[in-house]
Amino acid sequence: MSTQIQFVKIPTSEALTTYTENKLNKLRARFEIIKAINIYFKLENDPKGEGKICEIECIIPGSKVFAATSQHYFEHSVKVAIAEIEKQLEKRKAVMMVY
């Protein structure tokens, strides 16, 4: 399993990287079908102030699962995006057959 965290046009944050890794470890423990995870943090000018974007691309056998969210804080964006990924993985796991 590989994890790639990228900060797009913003400075790297060790605290945010650690927070994200902790959340992903829980996700990996729950879903063993995950092959790789790519995470992108972006900053967008939004008049509402919800410009902290987190995009998560989760690669599983046979397909990819993607979730993106924009919130006031990056930590909250990570939390919401991982919750969306969990929902999608639950659906995929129910459909997948084990041989």
C-alpha positions as CSV (number, residue, x, y, z in Angstrom):
1,M,0.0,0.0,0.0
2,S,1.4,3.3,-1.0
3,T,0.3,6.8,0.1
4,Q,1.1,10.0,-1.7
5,I,0.2,13.3,-0.1
6,Q,0.6,16.4,-2.3
7,F,0.2,20.1,-1.4
8,V,-0.7,21.9,-4.6
9,K,0.6,25.5,-4.6
10,I,0.5,25.8,-0.8
11,P,3.3,25.2,1.8
12,T,3.7,21.7,3.2
13,S,2.3,21.1,6.7
14,E,3.8,18.4,8.9
15,A,0.9,18.6,11.3
16,L,-1.7,18.1,8.5
17,T,0.3,15.3,7.1
18,T,0.4,13.5,10.4
19,Y,-3.3,14.0,11.0
20,T,-4.1,12.7,7.5
21,E,-1.8,9.6,8.0
22,N,-3.6,8.8,11.3
23,K,-7.0,8.9,9.6
24,L,-5.8,6.8,6.7
25,N,-4.3,4.1,9.0
26,K,-7.8,3.6,10.4
27,L,-9.2,3.4,6.9
28,R,-6.6,0.9,5.8
29,A,-7.2,-1.3,8.8
30,R,-10.9,-1.5,8.0
31,F,-10.5,-2.0,4.2
32,E,-7.7,-4.4,3.2
33,I,-8.6,-4.1,-0.5
34,I,-6.9,-0.7,-0.8
35,K,-3.8,-0.7,-3.0
36,A,-2.9,3.0,-3.1
37,I,-4.2,6.4,-1.9
38,N,-3.4,9.8,-3.4
39,I,-4.3,12.9,-1.5
40,Y,-4.3,16.4,-2.8
41,F,-4.6,19.6,-0.7
42,K,-5.5,22.8,-2.6
43,L,-6.5,26.3,-1.6
44,E,-9.1,28.1,-3.6
45,N,-10.4,31.7,-3.2
46,D,-14.0,31.3,-2.1
47,P,-16.2,34.1,-1.0
48,K,-17.9,31.8,1.6
49,G,-14.5,31.0,3.1
50,E,-14.7,27.3,2.3
51,G,-11.7,27.2,0.1
52,K,-9.7,24.4,1.8
53,I,-10.0,21.5,-0.6
54,C,-9.1,17.9,0.0
55,E,-9.2,15.4,-2.8
56,I,-8.7,11.7,-2.1
57,E,-8.2,9.1,-4.8
58,C,-8.3,5.5,-3.5
59,I,-7.1,2.8,-5.9
60,I,-8.7,-0.7,-5.3
61,P,-8.6,-3.8,-7.6
62,G,-10.6,-3.1,-10.7
63,S,-11.4,0.6,-10.1
64,K,-10.8,3.9,-8.4
65,V,-12.8,5.6,-5.7
66,F,-12.7,9.4,-5.6
67,A,-14.0,12.0,-3.1
68,A,-13.4,15.8,-3.0
69,T,-14.7,18.3,-0.4
70,S,-14.2,22.0,0.4
71,Q,-14.5,23.2,4.0
72,H,-13.3,26.0,6.3
73,Y,-10.4,23.9,7.6
74,F,-8.2,21.3,5.9
75,E,-8.7,18.9,8.9
76,H,-12.5,19.0,8.4
77,S,-12.0,18.5,4.7
78,V,-10.0,15.4,5.4
79,K,-12.6,14.1,7.8
80,V,-15.5,14.6,5.4
81,A,-13.6,13.2,2.3
82,I,-12.6,10.0,4.2
83,A,-16.2,9.5,5.3
84,E,-17.3,9.7,1.7
85,I,-14.6,7.2,0.7
86,E,-15.7,4.9,3.4
87,K,-19.3,4.9,2.1
88,Q,-18.1,4.2,-1.4
89,L,-15.8,1.4,-0.3
90,E,-18.6,-0.2,1.7
91,K,-20.7,-0.4,-1.4
92,R,-17.8,-1.8,-3.5
93,K,-16.9,-4.3,-0.8
94,A,-20.5,-5.6,-0.8
95,V,-20.4,-6.1,-4.5
96,M,-17.0,-7.7,-4.8
97,M,-16.8,-11.5,-4.7
98,V,-13.9,-13.3,-3.1
99,Y,-12.5,-16.3,-5.0
